[in-house]
Amino acid sequence: MKIAIIGTGNLGSSIAKGLIKNKSFTSLYLSDKNTAAVQAFYKEDYVTITSDNAEAVKKSDVVIFALQPRHIEAVMESVAKCIKKHHVIMSVAAGFEISKIESLIGADKNIIRVMPNTAISIGKSMTCLAANDKGEEKIELAKKIFNQLGATMVIPEEQIQAATVICASGIAFWMRLIRATTQGAIQLGFEAEEAHELAVQTCFGSASLLLESGKHPEQEIDRVTTPSGCTIEGLNAMEHQGLSSALIQGIVASFEKINHLKNS
């Protein structure tokens, strides 16, 4: 599979790392005006670094536009003539709708919006996919690519904004919760490195339990809460301080912001 990534910022580089780690291509073009930013990929087999977006498109079958919304329109417009009907065009730009992409390259092209998160660099992303009518024919190909880099879910395009908040911004939300747990552990007497390991591994174990058991979080909570015990005491204190409410409010605030950016 010949893949090109246009834009190698944090997300583009993370996708590249995941693809390289899983050897998910026959050739990989990484295109960015600042090629120095991807020096680490120069020695990788079958990887070409370039600043020529048109070359990257011409030499590939799957083209992933990993650009910020303010840049993607101009770049996509500049390579539109190079995009043929066999190409599968994927965009990770938040708020940049399929209808806009169609207006730039044509509704007869395979277009798929992709919303991964930065855990894609280690093959642990939750990636949401939405396609135009033509792109539906290639959705299985997109799933094949991104299932090697974590898990995928196909959703209607109108849910992509919400998925951005839950999955992409969600990485930051969970990192903040882990940091808070680490700080609590330090206050209880652990050294910083010990506290960090305890918090990260416990978070990982919690997610793994839910993934492997398929249970609702409350079922697992019930297993560790006992009458008049320390766990329920801590949970209730957190809820009295608004833990769940604060998290939900943060998710909603992030969603309102992304919709504002889309409409501005």
C-alpha positions as CSV (number, residue, x, y, z in Angstrom):
1,M,0.0,0.0,0.0
2,K,1.4,3.4,-1.0
3,I,0.6,6.0,1.6
4,A,1.4,9.7,1.8
5,I,1.0,11.9,4.8
6,I,0.8,15.6,4.0
7,G,1.7,17.5,7.2
8,T,4.0,16.1,9.8
9,G,3.2,18.0,13.0
10,N,2.3,16.1,16.2
11,L,-0.6,14.1,14.7
12,G,1.0,13.5,11.3
13,S,4.2,12.3,12.9
14,S,2.2,10.1,15.3
15,I,0.4,8.4,12.4
16,A,3.8,8.0,10.6
17,K,5.3,6.3,13.7
18,G,2.4,4.0,14.0
19,L,2.5,3.0,10.3
20,I,6.3,2.4,10.5
21,K,6.0,0.4,13.7
22,N,3.4,-1.9,12.1
23,K,5.1,-1.9,8.6
24,S,1.7,-0.9,7.2
25,F,2.9,0.2,3.7
26,T,5.0,-0.6,0.7
27,S,6.0,3.0,0.5
28,L,5.4,6.0,2.7
29,Y,5.8,9.7,1.7
30,L,6.1,12.3,4.4
31,S,5.6,15.7,3.0
32,D,6.1,19.0,4.9
33,K,7.5,22.4,4.1
34,N,9.8,21.9,7.1
35,T,11.5,18.6,6.4
36,A,13.9,19.1,9.3
37,A,11.0,18.4,11.6
38,V,11.0,14.7,10.4
39,Q,14.7,14.0,10.5
40,A,14.0,11.0,12.6
41,F,12.3,9.2,9.7
42,Y,15.1,9.7,7.1
43,K,16.7,6.3,7.9
44,E,13.5,4.3,7.8
45,D,13.1,1.8,5.0
46,Y,10.7,2.7,2.2
47,V,10.1,6.2,3.7
48,T,10.6,9.3,1.5
49,I,10.9,12.8,3.0
50,T,9.8,15.6,0.7
51,S,8.5,19.2,0.7
52,D,6.8,18.5,-2.7
53,N,3.1,17.7,-1.9
54,A,2.3,17.0,-5.5
55,E,5.0,14.4,-5.7
56,A,3.8,12.7,-2.6
57,V,0.2,12.6,-4.0
58,K,1.3,11.3,-7.4
59,K,3.4,8.5,-5.8
60,S,0.7,7.3,-3.5
61,D,-2.7,5.6,-3.4
62,V,-3.8,6.7,0.1
63,V,-3.2,10.4,1.0
64,I,-3.7,11.5,4.6
65,F,-3.9,15.3,5.1
66,A,-2.7,15.8,8.6
67,L,-3.0,19.6,8.6
68,Q,-4.5,22.2,10.7
69,P,-7.9,23.5,9.5
70,R,-6.4,26.9,8.6
71,H,-3.9,25.3,6.3
72,I,-5.7,22.3,4.7
73,E,-7.8,24.3,2.2
74,A,-4.8,25.9,0.4
75,V,-2.8,22.8,0.4
76,M,-5.6,20.6,-0.9
77,E,-6.4,23.1,-3.5
78,S,-2.8,23.2,-4.7
79,V,-2.7,19.4,-5.3
80,A,-6.3,18.9,-6.5
81,K,-5.2,18.3,-10.1
82,C,-3.0,15.5,-9.0
83,I,-5.8,13.6,-7.2
84,K,-7.3,10.9,-9.4
85,K,-10.3,8.6,-8.9
86,H,-8.2,5.8,-7.6
87,H,-6.9,7.9,-4.7
88,V,-8.3,7.5,-1.2
89,I,-8.2,10.9,0.4
90,M,-8.3,11.1,4.2
91,S,-8.4,14.2,6.3
92,V,-7.8,14.6,10.1
93,A,-8.5,18.3,10.1
94,A,-11.0,19.1,12.8
95,G,-14.1,21.0,11.6
96,F,-13.2,20.6,7.9
97,E,-16.3,18.9,6.5
98,I,-16.5,16.4,3.7
99,S,-18.7,18.8,1.6
100,K,-15.8,21.3,1.7
101,I,-13.3,18.7,0.6
102,E,-15.7,17.7,-2.2
103,S,-15.8,21.3,-3.4
104,L,-12.1,21.3,-3.7
105,I,-11.3,17.9,-5.3
106,G,-14.7,16.7,-6.5
107,A,-17.5,14.6,-5.0
108,D,-16.5,11.7,-7.3
109,K,-13.4,11.1,-5.1
110,N,-13.0,8.6,-2.2
111,I,-13.1,10.9,0.8
112,I,-12.8,9.8,4.4
113,R,-12.6,12.0,7.5
114,V,-10.4,10.4,10.2
115,M,-10.3,11.4,13.8
116,P,-7.5,9.5,15.7
117,N,-5.6,10.6,18.8
118,T,-1.9,10.8,19.5
119,A,-1.8,7.3,21.0
120,I,-1.7,6.2,17.3
121,S,2.1,6.5,17.6
122,I,2.1,3.4,19.8
123,G,-0.8,1.6,18.1
124,K,-3.4,2.4,20.8
125,S,-5.6,5.1,19.1
126,M,-9.3,5.2,19.2
127,T,-10.0,6.4,15.6
128,C,-13.4,7.4,14.2
129,L,-14.1,7.3,10.5
130,A,-16.8,9.0,8.3
131,A,-17.0,8.8,4.5
132,N,-18.7,10.5,1.6
133,D,-20.9,8.3,-0.7
134,K,-18.0,7.4,-2.9
135,G,-15.6,6.9,0.1
136,E,-18.0,4.3,1.6
137,E,-16.4,1.9,-1.0
138,K,-13.0,2.3,0.7
139,I,-14.1,2.4,4.4
140,E,-13.0,-1.2,4.9
141,L,-9.5,-0.2,3.6
142,A,-9.5,2.7,6.1
143,K,-10.5,0.3,8.9
144,K,-7.7,-2.1,7.9
145,I,-5.1,0.7,8.1
146,F,-6.2,2.2,11.4
147,N,-7.1,-1.1,13.1
148,Q,-3.4,-1.8,13.0
149,L,-2.9,1.4,15.0
150,G,-5.6,0.8,17.6
151,A,-9.3,0.5,17.3
152,T,-11.8,2.1,14.8
153,M,-15.4,3.1,14.8
154,V,-17.4,4.2,11.7
155,I,-19.8,7.0,12.6
156,P,-22.0,9.5,10.8
157,E,-20.0,12.7,9.9
158,E,-22.2,14.8,12.1
159,Q,-20.7,13.0,15.1
160,I,-17.1,13.6,14.1
161,Q,-17.0,16.9,16.2
162,A,-18.1,15.0,19.3
163,A,-15.6,12.2,18.6
164,T,-12.9,14.8,18.4
165,V,-13.6,15.9,21.9
166,I,-14.0,12.4,23.4
167,C,-11.1,10.8,21.6
168,A,-8.6,13.4,20.6
169,S,-9.1,16.0,23.3
170,G,-9.9,13.1,25.6
171,I,-6.2,12.1,25.7
172,A,-5.5,15.4,27.5
173,F,-8.5,14.9,29.9
174,W,-7.2,11.5,31.0
175,M,-3.6,12.8,31.3
176,R,-4.9,15.5,33.7
177,L,-6.7,12.9,35.8
178,I,-3.5,10.8,35.9
179,R,-1.5,13.8,36.9
180,A,-4.0,14.6,39.7
181,T,-3.7,11.0,41.0
182,T,0.1,11.3,40.9
183,Q,-0.1,14.4,43.0
184,G,-2.3,12.7,45.5
185,A,0.1,9.8,45.8
186,I,3.0,12.2,46.4
187,Q,1.0,13.9,49.2
188,L,0.5,10.4,50.7
189,G,4.3,9.9,50.9
190,F,5.4,8.3,47.6
191,E,8.4,9.7,45.6
192,A,7.4,11.4,42.4
193,E,8.6,8.6,40.1
194,E,6.8,6.0,42.3
195,A,3.6,8.0,42.3
196,H,3.7,8.4,38.5
197,E,4.1,4.6,38.0
198,L,1.4,3.8,40.4
199,A,-1.1,6.2,38.8
200,V,-0.3,5.2,35.2
201,Q,-0.3,1.4,35.7
202,T,-3.6,1.7,37.7
203,C,-5.2,3.7,34.9
204,F,-4.0,1.2,32.3
205,G,-5.3,-1.7,34.4
206,S,-8.7,0.0,34.8
207,A,-9.1,0.5,31.0
208,S,-7.9,-3.0,30.3
209,L,-10.4,-4.5,32.7
210,L,-13.3,-2.8,31.0
211,L,-12.0,-3.7,27.5
212,E,-11.5,-7.4,28.3
213,S,-14.6,-7.9,30.5
214,G,-17.0,-5.7,28.5
215,K,-18.5,-4.6,31.9
216,H,-19.9,-1.3,32.8
217,P,-17.6,0.8,35.0
218,E,-20.1,0.7,37.9
219,Q,-19.8,-3.1,37.9
220,E,-16.1,-2.9,38.4
221,I,-16.5,-0.1,41.0
222,D,-18.9,-2.3,42.9
223,R,-16.1,-5.0,43.2
224,V,-13.8,-2.6,45.1
225,T,-16.3,-0.7,47.3
226,T,-17.3,-2.2,50.6
227,P,-19.8,-0.9,53.2
228,S,-18.3,1.9,55.2
229,G,-15.0,1.3,53.3
230,C,-12.2,3.7,52.2
231,T,-13.1,3.4,48.5
232,I,-16.7,4.6,48.8
233,E,-15.6,7.3,51.2
234,G,-13.1,8.6,48.6
235,L,-15.6,8.3,45.7
236,N,-18.3,10.2,47.6
237,A,-15.8,13.0,48.6
238,M,-14.8,13.4,44.9
239,E,-18.5,13.5,43.8
240,H,-19.3,16.1,46.5
241,Q,-16.5,18.2,44.9
242,G,-18.1,17.7,41.5
243,L,-15.7,15.2,39.8
244,S,-18.2,13.8,37.3
245,S,-20.0,17.1,36.8
246,A,-16.7,18.9,36.1
247,L,-15.6,16.3,33.6
248,I,-18.9,16.4,31.8
249,Q,-18.9,20.2,31.8
250,G,-15.3,20.2,30.4
251,I,-16.4,17.8,27.6
252,V,-19.4,20.0,26.7
253,A,-17.2,23.2,26.8
254,S,-14.7,21.6,24.4
255,F,-17.5,20.5,22.1
256,E,-19.0,24.1,22.1
257,K,-15.6,25.5,21.3
258,I,-14.9,23.2,18.4
259,N,-18.4,24.0,16.9
260,H,-17.6,27.7,17.3
261,L,-14.3,27.2,15.4
262,K,-16.1,25.3,12.6
263,N,-18.7,28.0,12.2
264,S,-16.3,31.0,12.4
